[in-house]
Amino acid sequence: MKRSLLYSFLLILVVASAVAQPRIELRHMKPNTPDYYYYQLYIATYCGDSVFYYLQKHHLIYEETNGRIDTNAYSIDRRASPTRNSCYDLALVLDNSSTISADDLGTAVDALRAYVDTMSQDCQRAAVVNFADRPTLRSFLTSDTAVLHSALDGMNPGGRRSLYDAILTGMVELSTNGISRLKVILALTTGNDNASGATIDYLKETARRDDIRLFIIGLGSQIWDPPLRELCVSTGGLYYAVPDAAALPDFYVDLAGFIQREFDEHRIVRRTPDVIMKDLLIRMRLEACDDSIWTQRLFNPSVTTTAAPLSPVSFRLGQTYPNPVSRGADVQFTFDVAAATQLPLRLQLHDRLGRQVALVFEKRFTAGSHRIRWSPSALSPGVYFYRLSSGMETVTGRMTVIP
């Protein structure tokens, strides 16, 4: 009996250790201006699924393109806080095209009403934009919940999806009437854009210029999410895949707290010797949760002006097998590499909130076909997204973990 209890206790410790792995996300960078020699870097740190709020410099190893950064050369001037309730200006963007059913639209509207009801300060303001063939600004920025509830009434499904134009409409409202330093677009779509005049590149440039963070919820499975995910990440936001509308009410309420807490991010201020901020590769190691992990990201990449065609993707990602996969079995990741990789290939798993939950591998590969076996035993049952990346190239897939 004692031996059985000991084994059970050791198993609990092993599982707890596996779940509480450290994780760090390099989310957003605000480059310096010609008048100031510093940048602001926004990062999020986790132990398993729990935010690591107690970040100190001794938890980090910080590197840039040319080497390690001394701890005296930067400061953590704002830490994530579980009680922060910040002011913000927010554009709630809602798809009412023909690809959303009347029932799902009603559920989404109820979810947005629940979000509006979480706004507890006068300085937390929202606008409402819906889109089908064209976007409509249904409410200017306001903290009046009655006005926002009324703006959500009377929508019916029908038409194509002018998602990009609707996002741009929200950005214009935030830039014109916004007063908070925190400006956010929160958009729901049931598919990719098929009716807009605005382009992804224009949205990226507008978001960068006006300092707007973009979050998109992809509802259902008929979405090619890489361009939407890349659009969000480029602005310091996140992309969320939600399988069905029944999850939206709780999801929006969770997002309300996430935005009020300013995305559970720490802010680092880094002084630099010059104002040239192009192609800044940042590598960071988090040492916490009795473990450590590296991550890296290239910020402010140079714009290519040559007219030469883009090189093809140097690797291809196959579907996991089996899918769904039991937590007690191994899953196989397959991918083809066109040529030996100069930069390491990295395979990460993300949950439906876009949070990284595992790093499967990060290493260089030779040309050819590769198969990697991996155990999902530390994951909770649910839908996950796997992301194979190297440099600026990224391909994604989806898998389901069952008990």
C-alpha positions in Angstrom: 0.0 0.0 0.0 2.8 2.4 0.9 4.6 1.6 -2.3 1.5 2.2 -4.3 1.0 5.6 -2.6 4.7 6.5 -3.3 4.3 5.6 -6.9 1.2 7.7 -7.2 2.9 10.7 -5.5 5.9 10.4 -7.8 3.6 10.2 -10.8 1.8 13.4 -9.7 5.2 15.1 -9.4 6.3 14.0 -12.8 3.0 15.2 -14.4 3.1 18.5 -12.6 6.7 19.1 -13.7 5.8 18.3 -17.3 2.8 20.6 -17.3 4.7 23.5 -15.6 7.3 24.0 -18.3 8.6 27.5 -18.8 7.5 29.4 -21.9 8.3 32.9 -23.2 6.8 34.8 -26.1 8.4 37.8 -27.8 5.1 39.6 -28.7 5.8 43.1 -29.8 8.5 45.7 -30.3 8.1 49.5 -30.6 11.2 50.8 -32.4 12.9 54.0 -31.3 12.3 57.2 -33.1 15.1 59.5 -34.5 15.0 61.4 -31.2 15.3 58.5 -28.8 17.9 55.7 -28.6 15.8 52.9 -27.1 13.1 50.5 -28.0 10.2 48.9 -26.0 9.9 45.1 -26.1 6.8 43.4 -24.8 7.1 39.8 -23.7 4.9 37.2 -21.9 6.3 34.5 -19.6 4.5 31.4 -18.4 5.0 28.3 -16.2 2.8 25.8 -18.0 -0.6 27.6 -18.5 0.0 30.0 -15.6 1.4 33.5 -16.2 4.8 34.0 -14.5 4.2 37.4 -12.9 7.4 37.6 -10.9 9.9 38.2 -13.7 13.3 39.6 -12.7 16.4 40.2 -14.7 18.1 37.1 -13.2 15.4 35.0 -14.9 16.5 36.1 -18.4 19.4 35.7 -20.7 19.0 38.4 -23.4 20.7 38.5 -26.8 20.5 40.5 -29.9 22.0 39.9 -33.4 25.5 40.8 -32.2 25.6 39.1 -28.9 24.5 39.1 -25.3 23.0 42.2 -23.6 24.4 43.3 -20.3 21.7 43.6 -17.6 22.7 47.3 -17.1 21.7 48.0 -20.7 17.9 47.4 -20.2 15.2 47.6 -17.6 11.9 45.8 -16.9 9.9 49.0 -16.4 6.5 47.3 -16.2 5.6 43.8 -15.1 2.5 41.7 -15.8 -0.1 42.0 -13.1 -3.1 39.8 -12.3 -5.0 42.8 -11.0 -4.3 45.4 -13.7 -7.5 47.0 -15.0 -6.3 49.3 -17.8 -8.0 51.9 -19.9 -8.3 51.0 -23.6 -10.0 51.9 -26.9 -11.4 48.8 -28.6 -13.1 48.1 -31.9 -15.3 45.0 -31.8 -15.5 43.7 -35.4 -18.2 41.1 -36.2 -18.8 39.0 -39.3 -22.4 38.8 -40.5 -21.6 37.5 -44.0 -23.5 34.5 -45.5 -21.1 32.0 -44.0 -22.3 32.6 -40.5 -25.6 31.0 -39.5 -28.3 33.0 -37.8 -27.9 30.9 -34.7 -24.1 31.4 -34.6 -24.6 35.1 -35.2 -27.0 35.3 -32.3 -24.5 33.5 -30.1 -21.7 35.9 -31.2 -23.8 38.9 -30.4 -24.6 37.6 -27.0 -20.9 37.0 -26.4 -20.1 40.6 -27.4 -22.9 41.8 -25.0 -21.2 39.9 -22.3 -17.8 41.4 -23.2 -19.3 44.9 -23.1 -20.7 44.2 -19.6 -17.2 43.6 -18.3 -16.2 47.2 -19.0 -16.0 48.7 -15.5 -14.3 52.0 -16.2 -15.4 55.1 -18.1 -12.0 55.0 -19.8 -12.7 51.6 -21.3 -14.4 52.4 -24.5 -15.6 50.3 -27.5 -16.9 50.8 -31.0 -18.9 48.2 -33.0 -18.2 47.4 -36.7 -20.0 44.6 -38.6 -19.1 43.4 -42.1 -20.5 41.5 -45.0 -20.2 43.0 -48.6 -19.0 46.2 -46.9 -18.2 47.3 -43.3 -20.6 49.4 -41.2 -19.5 51.4 -38.2 -22.6 50.8 -35.9 -21.2 52.7 -32.9 -18.5 55.2 -32.3 -16.2 54.7 -29.4 -18.2 54.9 -26.2 -18.3 53.5 -22.6 -22.1 53.6 -22.6 -23.1 49.9 -22.5 -26.7 50.6 -23.5 -25.5 52.3 -26.7 -23.2 49.3 -27.4 -26.0 46.8 -26.8 -28.2 48.7 -29.1 -25.5 48.8 -31.8 -25.3 45.0 -31.7 -29.1 44.6 -32.5 -30.6 44.0 -35.9 -27.8 42.1 -37.7 -28.7 39.4 -40.3 -26.4 37.1 -42.2 -25.8 37.7 -45.9 -23.2 38.7 -48.4 -19.4 38.3 -48.8 -16.7 39.0 -46.3 -15.0 42.4 -46.3 -12.9 41.5 -43.3 -9.9 43.7 -44.2 -12.0 46.8 -44.9 -13.8 46.2 -41.6 -10.5 46.0 -39.7 -9.4 49.2 -41.4 -12.7 50.9 -40.5 -12.0 50.0 -36.8 -8.5 51.4 -37.1 -9.7 54.7 -38.5 -12.1 55.0 -35.6 -9.4 54.2 -33.1 -7.0 56.7 -34.7 -9.6 59.4 -35.1 -11.5 59.2 -31.8 -9.2 57.1 -29.6 -7.7 58.7 -26.5 -6.1 55.7 -24.7 -2.6 54.6 -25.4 -3.9 51.0 -25.6 -5.7 50.6 -28.9 -7.1 47.2 -29.9 -9.0 45.6 -32.7 -10.9 42.4 -31.8 -12.4 40.8 -34.9 -14.5 37.7 -35.4 -14.6 36.0 -38.9 -16.0 32.8 -40.3 -13.6 32.8 -43.3 -10.9 34.6 -45.2 -11.5 38.0 -46.8 -13.1 37.9 -50.3 -14.5 41.4 -50.7 -12.1 44.1 -49.5 -10.1 46.8 -51.2 -7.6 47.0 -48.3 -4.7 44.7 -48.2 -2.8 42.9 -45.4 0.3 45.0 -46.1 -1.7 48.2 -45.7 -3.3 47.0 -42.5 0.2 46.1 -41.1 1.5 49.6 -42.0 -1.5 51.3 -40.5 -1.3 49.3 -37.3 2.4 50.0 -37.0 1.9 53.7 -37.6 -1.0 54.2 -35.2 0.2 51.6 -32.6 -2.8 49.3 -32.8 -2.8 45.7 -31.7 -4.9 43.3 -33.8 -6.6 40.1 -32.5 -8.6 37.9 -34.7 -11.0 35.0 -33.8 -11.4 32.4 -36.5 -14.7 30.7 -36.0 -15.1 27.2 -37.5 -12.7 25.1 -39.6 -13.1 26.6 -43.1 -10.4 29.2 -42.6 -6.9 29.3 -44.1 -5.4 30.9 -40.9 -1.6 31.5 -41.7 -2.2 34.9 -43.3 -4.5 36.0 -40.5 -2.2 34.6 -37.9 0.8 36.4 -39.4 -1.2 39.7 -39.6 -2.0 39.5 -35.9 1.5 38.6 -34.8 3.0 41.4 -36.9 1.0 43.9 -34.9 1.7 42.4 -31.5 -1.6 40.6 -31.4 -2.7 36.9 -31.5 -4.9 34.7 -33.7 -7.4 32.4 -32.0 -9.0 29.3 -33.6 -12.5 28.6 -32.1 -14.1 25.4 -33.4 -17.8 26.4 -32.7 -19.9 29.3 -31.5 -20.9 27.6 -28.3 -17.4 28.5 -26.9 -17.7 32.2 -27.7 -19.4 33.6 -24.6 -16.8 32.3 -22.2 -14.1 33.0 -24.7 -15.0 36.7 -25.0 -15.2 37.1 -21.2 -11.7 35.6 -20.9 -10.4 38.0 -23.5 -11.9 40.9 -21.7 -9.7 40.2 -18.7 -6.8 39.5 -20.9 -7.1 42.9 -22.6 -7.7 44.7 -19.3 -4.5 43.2 -17.9 -2.7 44.5 -21.0 -2.2 41.0 -22.4 -0.3 39.7 -19.3 2.9 41.3 -20.8 6.1 42.6 -19.2 7.7 45.7 -20.9 11.4 45.9 -21.4 13.1 49.2 -22.3 16.4 48.7 -24.0 18.9 51.5 -24.7 20.7 51.2 -28.1 23.8 52.8 -29.5 22.0 54.1 -32.6 18.6 54.5 -34.2 19.0 51.8 -36.9 16.5 49.1 -35.9 16.3 47.0 -39.1 16.6 43.2 -39.0 16.8 43.0 -35.2 17.1 39.4 -34.1 16.3 39.0 -30.4 17.0 35.8 -28.6 15.8 35.3 -25.0 16.2 32.5 -22.5 13.7 32.2 -19.6 15.0 30.4 -16.5 12.0 29.7 -14.3 9.7 26.9 -13.2 12.8 24.8 -12.4 13.7 24.7 -16.1 14.7 27.0 -18.9 13.8 27.6 -22.6 15.1 29.7 -25.5 13.0 31.6 -28.0 13.8 34.1 -30.7 12.2 36.5 -33.2 13.3 38.8 -36.0 11.8 42.3 -35.6 11.5 45.1 -38.1 12.7 43.1 -41.1 14.0 45.1 -44.1 11.6 45.6 -46.9 12.7 43.8 -50.1 12.7 46.3 -53.0 14.0 43.9 -55.7 11.6 42.7 -58.3 13.0 39.2 -58.3 10.4 36.5 -57.5 10.2 35.2 -54.0 11.9 31.9 -53.3 9.6 28.9 -52.7 9.1 27.6 -49.2 12.1 25.4 -48.3 10.1 22.9 -46.3 6.7 21.2 -46.4 4.7 20.0 -43.4 2.5 16.9 -43.5 -0.6 16.0 -41.4 0.1 14.4 -38.0 -0.6 10.7 -37.6 -2.8 9.6 -35.9 -5.2 12.5 -35.7 -7.0 12.5 -33.3 -4.3 11.1 -31.1 -4.7 9.7 -27.6 -2.6 11.2 -24.8 -1.3 7.7 -24.1 0.1 7.2 -27.7 2.8 8.9 -29.7 2.0 11.3 -32.6 4.1 11.5 -35.7 5.1 14.8 -37.4 6.2 14.5 -41.0 7.9 17.1 -43.1 10.1 17.5 -46.2 13.1 19.7 -46.4 14.2 20.9 -49.8 17.8 21.7 -48.8 19.9 21.4 -45.7 18.7 24.1 -43.3 21.2 26.9 -42.4 18.9 28.1 -39.6 17.3 25.6 -37.2 13.8 24.4 -37.9 11.5 24.8 -34.9 8.2 22.9 -34.3 5.9 24.5 -31.7 2.5 23.6 -30.4 -0.1 26.2 -29.5 -3.5 26.0 -27.8 -6.6 27.6 -29.1 -5.7 30.9 -27.4 -2.5 31.0 -29.4 -0.3 30.2 -26.3 2.7 28.0 -26.9 2.3 24.8 -24.9 5.3 22.8 -26.2 8.5 23.0 -28.2 8.8 19.6 -30.0 12.2 20.4 -31.4 14.6 23.1 -32.6 17.5 21.9 -34.7 18.9 21.8 -38.2 18.0 19.1 -40.7 19.4 17.6 -43.9 17.5 17.6 -47.2 14.8 14.9 -47.5 11.8 13.5 -45.7 11.7 13.4 -41.9 9.5 11.8 -39.3 9.5 12.8 -35.7 7.7 10.9 -32.9 6.5 12.8 -29.9 4.3 12.1 -26.8 1.4 14.4 -26.1 1.0 13.0 -22.6 1.4 16.4 -20.9 -1.4 18.0 -23.0 -5.0 18.3 -21.9 -7.6 17.0 -24.4 -8.5 19.5 -27.0 -7.5 21.1 -30.3 -4.0 22.2 -30.9 -2.1 23.9 -33.7 1.4 22.9 -34.6 3.7 25.4 -36.3 6.9 24.6 -38.2 9.1 27.6 -38.8 12.6 28.8 -39.8 13.5 32.4 -40.2 10.5 34.1 -41.8 9.0 30.9 -43.2 6.1 29.3 -41.3 3.6 26.5 -42.0 0.9 25.3 -39.7 -1.3 22.3 -39.1 -4.0 21.2 -36.6 -4.4 18.2 -34.4 -6.8 16.9 -31.8 -5.7 15.3 -28.5 -8.3 12.9 -26.9 -8.2 11.3 -23.4 
